[in-house]
Amino acid sequence: MSHIGSYEERIKDFSWAIAEKELDYKEGDMINIGWYCSDRICKMGKSSKLALIWEGLMGQERKLTYDDLRKTSNTVGAMLRKLGIKPEDRVCLFMDKIPELYIGLLGVLKIGAIAQPLFSAFGDESLFVRLENAGTSAIITQKKHAPKVRKILDRLPNLKHMIIVDFDPSKELQPGEVAFDLWNTPWVDELEIHPTYAESPSILHYTSGTTGQPKGVKHVHYSLISQYLTTKWVLDVQEDDIYWCTADPGWVTGTSYGIIGAFCMGATQCVMDVGFSAEAWYKFIEKHRITMWYSAPTAIRSLMKAGDEIIKKYDLSCLRHLASVGEPLNSEAVIWSERVFGKPFLDTYWQTETGSIMISNYPGMKIKPGSMGKPFPGITACVLDTKTFLPIEETGKIGLIGFKPGWPSMMRMYWNNEETYKNKFKNGWYLPGDRSSIDNEGYFWFVGRDDDVINTGGHLVSPFEVESALLENEMVAESAVVSKPDDINMEVVKAFVTLKPGFEGNKDTELMIMNFIRKKLSPLAMPQEIEFVPNLPKTRSGKIMRRILKAKEWGEEIGDTSTLEDD
Ligand code: PRX
């Protein structure tokens, strides 16, 4: 039994007021995530407690107490204010997993501006569409990423400032550029926190859909209520925990649970800015005595592949609780983790738009390996019929997941895109766009997405975005992008391409096009395979039928092809 009470106890008489009370918040009060994650913890007498333990690519280490976190985030806030950043202006954080990213997000929130974190491996085109859509005023970045920003600056009239946290003083700043070295700047002890309230916007995260450009998911400061309680009840983070969330804050897991969750609990958070390697990960856990580990199925599958022998070299007995998110967690991974770590990875299901964990395995609850578990207390979830959008009563039948709107961390809008937002609701249910069934004990079993979005290693990639980028390559005439199965990443991107006359589809062409996408979009969006074809299957109206290409990749039935152009 968990110290936080059983699932059954918790769903009885559940109210979000439980979290409000624990956070000393009442309706109508000010609520600011930046303040809650640093100042409040200090006010509770924990100023000297370690907030962040960071390890960098070159083995560097930095440790910050909660008081350091408070002052450094004040310093970022003050610097932005001085530049003229106003409440609700969008400030992009475009950095690797360095301390300035974690501190910077809190600093942006403290002055009431909207934090827009973007994955630092994004190429210039991925960056451009997101900055343009958000009308971003300032970007905080590192010198290694600055060239990507400089390349698109001319096309971004709203982007007034580029703040470089590690600027080389021997170089010359371009107009609009600011050198800001947090470690050699006097830290600001007192900062006036902007009075944000429950519905004040906080974070803008971009997520990919099947059609159109990425959508900006707008969250508000009140999301803290959900993030706090799920961190406590599902991730089981307690004050004395040493917590490690492996996600990058360019994505929602990295902010909701890689920044906010642990800091608002006053726990110690570890961050490692090093790419994946089983040895490095186990060493990191052993060295910092990590107790709570939140990761993703692709990483777990990679660890499984690295084998059991290597685990024996490390003392991992510190691990107390493990959880996973982002893609289906196969039952083998759950069983394996129980065998090698003595604890199963608990699957959690949610998405950018939900802002916090919605369905999960709850500490102390019976685990059914392969199931996502049950809805978090306070969340009403069901599966809906795909035609009527009415809840399916029958157990085991597959339908669309539906959530009753109204939980604290639910997105408030897609930025400048009310129509797409409205389309996410049917019959009063919010549709995350996934399919599942529910068994006779109320456990949810994930089936798949209800659209063409590719989930590669837990990261969503829009086929539309990759197709659009491919068309910008001088050799490409037409393209269709689908997922193909992969042992580790579950799915990877595959492109079918027809070439313009005069170009030959060979290995060199494939590599050139792959590289083109990697640079323009990101390594995630880069097709792992390009198949050159003479033509693509299309409907009579000329729409490319990705469905047929995808079915072939997955060895599935092709289904109805009656609308094919040349069948
Ligand atoms: O399709 C579901 C899948 O990832 C999508 C959300 O992606 P994103 O907004 O990038 O957020 C990822 C991290 C919260 C979902 O719509 N997904 C997420 N968790 C799971 C999952 N699929 C299966 N099992 C999960 N546990």
Residues whose N, C-alpha, C, O or C-beta is under 5 A from the ligand:
A	BS01	PRX	T207 T253 V325 G326 E327 P328 L329 D347 T348 Y349 W350 Q351 T352 E353 P432 D434 F446 R449 G458 L460
